[in-house]
């Protein structure tokens, strides 16, 4: 679901109109990675690719937060997930 806050963030970052439609894809990829991490409890081969994928998504999120000059408070969740995903991927 595209909220007014997300639309504002896209316009703030000077993204083209197509960026709004990609928000659904990003959301799907986040859910896929999160589900794969949970499934990794039982199927260990899923853990590393899911953690790397989630780390990539969170790196992109942090970069967007920096680009739009968001305060640290708004980018802290993405930064935290990035750090945790990297730890899981390395272990």
Phi, psi and omega in degrees: 000130180267113181269162177302326179296319178292320177298319179296318180297320179295319180289327178295324181275003180060038178278153176288167181301333180294340181295327180295321180290336178283346179299324178295321178295316179298317178299317178298316180296322177297316178295320179298314180295317180296317178295321178293324177296319178293317178296335178297343174299321182260330181238091190297340180290343180277339190297307185296311178299322179294319179293321178294318178297315179294322177297319178297317178296318181289328175297316176299320179296317179297317179297322177293318178299320178293318182299320181271004177059043174290151175292160182304325181302325181280333182263355181298319178300315180294321179295319178297315179294327176298312181298313180296320180295321178295319178299315180295320182293326183282327183288000000 
